[in-house]
């Protein structure tokens, strides 16, 4: 058999699936679905250009590269690395569906909705607005100690061999049930110590009920705090109001400053809900960090049916992405100089990219996280608590319904979200929020198609920033490996 026949019989290379981007005068590849990031040298770019330009077998490609002056050892090593990373593949392209976990996934976090009551009447709130899906009729307004302890016992039991677990307190307004929060922290600590586990705590609050007693308790117990606030007085008070219509900013501000002054044992961050009337990303960030004193600020669009007045349309979303981009490049500047920046949307995405995350599910809901309502009902997450959607048992009546949980995992993994199979951003998105999908499409398993372009644009931006940091100050990225 001639060498020509051998060359003809050898299968041709094809390019694998990846997203190419350039940063700091360097070409990079973001590999899909593995989530790995490759920096390309001159040989790497030559290989990809030649495979993209025509049908080449491995022997043909090696011969062409040797003719260009590359060494045999160098070429073979590069090809072996590209084949292993699936940058170069053989045969027809096909998408491997994400695998469903082979066994029940150990629980890591519960969110205790300690009350379904709130002292505010925020226009966009998913718990009380026109998009409300929870059914609280006949349910207690406040969780009692027995339900909270049963939920904590369930968390410990279902966490299996996990050495660390987490309890998040949520509402309504969480601090309306501060006595339960205080006793539950003590109970969780005692029970965790008995079985050799470490437990952490966090809560979300509107800050209006903070006082020295509450703050000192949170500080002494290392409770992480997320404060819901939408910027300065004018912007915050457009949506975040008391039931009588009064704005909340003037009540919140001195309490937040007291919190920042007295609580130094865990993270305290601001969470901003963006809406059609509150989309001023730069202005909000500068106010909350510069004037109020937060070290970290995160932004999230309001979850709303497109018919709502506060829904963010495509044009406004483009403006928001522009604000995100401005802050993200500022984050880059800080990182290159070795300084921390408080834009948590950027740091969270960069951490996921650095870890090479490739999600089978868009978040931990139903997987390592479950929500518990005031009566003890178990749901997919805190956004579905007391809703007929995503029910997964009861803490006093059999605990987790593993049949329901398994059915959810089988129908909501990335492999079942067919609209996502050709999207390069799927390793970090996996289709988007289940609650967002239900509000928009009436189906928790639907992909968040209304955000696809936004998600791709944001992840491309973060990849370029990651690439530049990796070239100009790679040591900065070590902080993403610490936890």
C-alpha positions, 0 to 999 in steps of 0.5 A: 500500500502506498503512502498516498493511500495511507494518507487518503485513508486517515480520517481528517481533523475537524475543529472542536467546539470553542469560543475564540477571543483575543486579549492583551495581544494574545489569542485564547480559546474557551473550550466547550463543554469543558470550560477550560481556557487555552492561550494560543502560541504561534504554532497553535494558531497555525494549527487551527488556521490550517484545519479551518482552511481545509480537510487535513488528516494528522499526517498531512497536517504534520507534514505541512507544519514541518514544511513551515519550519516547526520541529517534529517534537514540537508539532507532535506535542501540540497536536497531542495536547489539542486532541486531548483537550478536544480542540481537534476532533475526528468524525461528525460533531455531536453534543454530549448531553450533560449527565444526570447525577447517578445518585442523590446529591448530598444537600449542602444548604437550606434556605429557611423562609422564616416569615412570609411577611414583609414591612415593605411593599417593593413594586417588583418583588416576586413574592408579593407582586402580580407575578407571585407564585407562592400560595400562603393562604392557611400557612403560618406567617412566621416559622416556629422553632420546631419547623426550623429545627426539623429543617436543620436536622434534615440538612445535617442528615441529607448532607451525608459526608459533607464537612461543611453546611450552610443555613440561609435565613430569608423572608419576607423580611427576615428580621421580622422573625429575629427571635427564631433566627437567633435560636436557630443559629444556636441549635444549628451550631450545637447539632453540627458540632455533635456530628463533626460538621461546620455550619455557616450562616447568611441572611438577606434583609432590607435593613430597616429593622437593624439595631445594635442588638441584632448587628452584634448578634450577627457579628458574633456569629459570623453571619454573612449579610446581604442588604437589598438596596437600589442606590441613592435616595432618588433611585432606591425610593422609586421601587423600595417603599413602605406600605404607606408609600414612603421611601425607605432610604432615609430609614435604611441608611443610618442602620446600614452604616451602623452595620458596616461599622460594627459587623466585621466578621463576615461579608456584607454586600449590597444587592441591587435589583435593576428595573426599567426605572432603575438601571443606572449601574455606574451611579448606583455602584459609586454611591453604594461603595463611595458614599455608603461604604459597601465593599461589594455590590451585585446587580440582578434584573427584576424577575418580571413578566414582559407585560409589567411596567418595571420589566426590562426590555431589550433596549434597556438591557443593552444600556445595563450591559454597557454599565456592566462593561464599564465597571468590568473594565474598571475591575480589570484595571484594579486587578492588574494593579493587584487591588480588589474591586467590589463589582461582584458580578465580575468577580463571581463570573471570573471565579467560575471561569478560573475554576473551569466550571461546566454546569449540568444545572444552572444553579444549586436549586434542587441539587445541593440547595432546597428552600423551606417555608414557614409550615415546613414545606420543602421546595426547589429554592426560596423563590418557589417556597409555598408554591405548587411548583417545585414541591419536594416534601415536608420536613415533618412528613417524610423529609425530602421527596427524593422521587420528586427531586430525581424527576426534577433533576432528570428534566432540568439538566442541561442535556434536556434544555435543547435550545442550549446545545449549540450555545458556547456559553452553556458551561457557565449558564446552563439555561438560566434561572428556573424561576425566571423561566417559569415567570416568562414561559410558564415552564421551569425547564425552559431556557431563558432565551430572552437573556441569551444575547446578554449572557453571551455578551457578558461572558465574552467580556469576562473572558477578555478581562480574564485573559488580560489579567492572566497575562498582566498579573496572573497572581491576582487569579490565585484568590479564586482558588482559595475557596 
